[in-house]
Amino acid sequence: MGRKVHPVGFRLKITQPWKARWFAKGSQYRDLLQQDIAIRSLLTGVTAKGGSPTFRKVIELRKQLAESVLTQRAGISNIEIERFPGKVKVSVHTAKPGVLIGRKGESVKKIRSALEELVGQKVDLDVKEIKSPDTDAHLIAVNIADQLTRRIAYRRAMQRALQNAMRQGAEGVKIEVAGRLSGAEMARRVWMRDGRVPLQTLRADLDFSVATAVTAYGTVGVKVWVYKGEKLPQIEETTEATKGVYVSK
């Protein structure tokens, strides 16, 4: 049988960047990795598992921010983390930047203070707007999972997401749901596709995400692939003066 390869990991450094860009030595790697997980947990609201002091601090900080933006639907899709000497840069890609920033920047100041307390360093928080939320795989998956939780028919939710994505310029979309659909006794898998979704083409700009819907009959998994066209990797070419040949860096 064939092996399933993660579409984003398959294209790292070709058409997809790393979501965490830093380097550490020895035991520092473990600590910084836990710190990254804690940062994402604090911003997205996903419960961090583990009994380390870092994860316990996340729970405390979320209680302090209970009245703030993190309890609302900020539409966060992606979080990028970069580390520099004495500073951490966190870039948050969201469909609703106004919700994260808040009135006169009050919400973003609270979030930055919470991140600095968690990390113990200066934090640069950069909020970036997602221009087309209907073609973002993560937002599509979360939206479908939310509709399934509210007992909306899965076929209607999938068809609506397909139509919206194609209308916004996507060249291909595939959506798959699996579980006890509509409360059926036996779990099954259903998928829909519109357009092209080339999984083996490395130059394809392919976005992928998963989400889980918690229903009265159990959990339902949602997978979304969005093909946005081809994106050729940028290769710098220089000419050696002595030999007159092209060298790719």
N, C-alpha and C positions, 0 to 999 in steps of 0.2 A: 504494500500500500504506500501511497505517497505521504510525505510528511508536510504538515502545515507550517509555513514560515510566517512570522509576524510581518505584515506589509511595511511597517515603519522601520523596524530593525533591519529588514532586508535592504533598505535603501539609505541607511545611515552613511553620511559623508558623500553621498551621490546626489540625492535630491532632498534628503531630510537631515536636519541638524540634531545634535544631542540636546536633550532638555535640561541637562546639568553639565556645565562646562567648568571643570576644575581638576586639580591634581593634588594628591596627598600621598604621604609615605607612611608605611607601617600601620600602626593602630589608629592613626589619624583618619585613615580612609573609613573605618567602621564608624567612628564618631561623627564624621561629616555626612556620611550616608544616612545615619539616623536623624541627623539634623535636617537634611533635605526632606525626608519623609515627614518629619514634624512640621516643617514649613508648609508643605502641601496639605497636610491634615488640617492645620489651623485655617488656611485660606478657603479650602473647599468644604470643610465640615465633615469629611470622611473620618471615622473614628480610627485613631492610630492604635495599633495593637502592640503591647509590650509593657513591661513593668519598669523600664528605665526612668531615671529622673527627667529626661527630655520629654518623654511621652506624658508623664504625669503633669509636667508644666504646661503642655498643650491643653489638657483638660481644664486647668486653672485659668489659663488665658481665655479660653472660649467662654467660660462663665463670666469673666470680666467684660467680654465683648458681646454678651447675650442681647443687649439692647441695640447693638450696632448693625452694620450692614451685613455681617456674616450670617445673620439669621434670614436674610431676604434672598430672593432669587437674583443673584448678580450675573448669572450667565457666564461663569468662568469656564473657559475651555482648556487653556494650556498655561502652565507656569514654568518659566525658564529661570534657572539659578546659575549665576556666575560668581566666582569668588576671586577676590583680589586681596593683596596684603592689607589687613585691617578693615576690610569692607566686603559686604555681600550685596550683589545686585540681584533683585527679584523682579522679573518682568511678568506681568499678569495680563493675559489676553482674555478680554471679556466682551460680551455682546452689549453690556450696559455699563459703560464707564462712569456715567453720571451717578449710578447707584453706589459704586465703589468709592468714588471721590467724595460724594456727599456735599452738603451745603457749605460753601466757602472752604472746602477741603477738610472738613472736620473728621469725616470717616476715614479718609486715607491717613490722616495724622495718627488716629487711634490704632489703625492696623500697623503702621510703621513702628510705633512705640512698642506694640506687642511683639512684633518680629525682632526688634532690637533686644528686648528682654529675653526672648527665646534663644537668640543666637549669641548674644553677648558682644556684638560688634555693631558698627554703623551699618545701616541698611538703606540702600537706594531702592525705592519702590517705584517702578515704572508701570503705569496702567496704559495698555494699548487696546484700541477699539478693533473689534472684528467687523470688517466692512460688510460681509455677507454671512450672517448667522445661519441661513438656510442651507449653506454648502459646507458647514463645519460638521465633521463626522461626530465629534463628541456631543455637541449641542443637539444634533438630530437624535442620537442614541438616548440621551437623557430625556428629551422631550417625549419620545415614544414610550420609554419606561414609565414616565410620569402618567401618560395617558392610560397605559395598561393598569397601573395602580388604581386609577379612577374608574376602572371597568369599562373603558371605551373599547369598542371592537378592534381587534388587532389589525385586521385587513384595512379598515378605514384609516387607522393611524399610519400604517405603512404606506398606503397609496397617497395620502395627503403629503407625507414627508417626501416621497419620490417626486411628486408634481412640483412642490415648492423648490426643491433642489435643482431640478432640470430647468425650471423657469428662471432661476437666478444664474444660470450659465454653466452648471456642471455638465460635463460630457458623459458621465455615467454614474449611476448610483446602484448599490446593492444593499438590501436590508434583510437580515435574517433574525427570526425570533425562535426560541426553543423553550419548551416547558409544557405545563398543563394549560394549553391555550383554551380560553373560554371555559375553564373548569373541567376539561375532558378528563376521563379516568386515566387514559394513557398519554404520557408526554410525547410530543412530536416536534418536528422541525419544519418551519415554513419560511421560504425566502421569496423575495421579489427583486427584479432587476429592470432597470431602464437604461439604455445606452450601453457603452463599452466600459468594462472594468478589467483592464489588463493587469493581472497579478504578477506575471513573469517579466514584464518590461521594466527594466531598472530605471529608465529615464522618465517613466510615468509618474506624474505628480499625484500620488495616491494617499488619501487621508483615511485613517482607520481608527475606530474606537468601539468600546463595549460599554454596556450599562446593564444594571440588574433591576428588574421590577419586582417588588415584594407584593404579592397578591394574597387573597384569602385562601387560594388553593396551593400556594407554594411560590417559589421564585421563578421568574421567566427571564432568560438571558436575551440580550439584544446586541447584535453586531451590525456595524454600518461601515461600508466602503464608499468613498466618494472619489471619483476620478475627475481631475481638473485640467487634463491635457498633459502634453509632454513638457518637461522642464530639463533642458540640457545642462549638465554640470559645467561650471565655468572653469576652463583650463587655460592657464596663462602660458603663452608660448614665447620663447625668447630665441634669438639667433646668436650662435657663437661666431664671433668675428673671425676666428682662425679657421674653423672648419666649414662654416656656412651651412650648418644643419640646424634644424629646429629641435629644441629640447623642451619637453613638457615638464612643468614643475608640479 
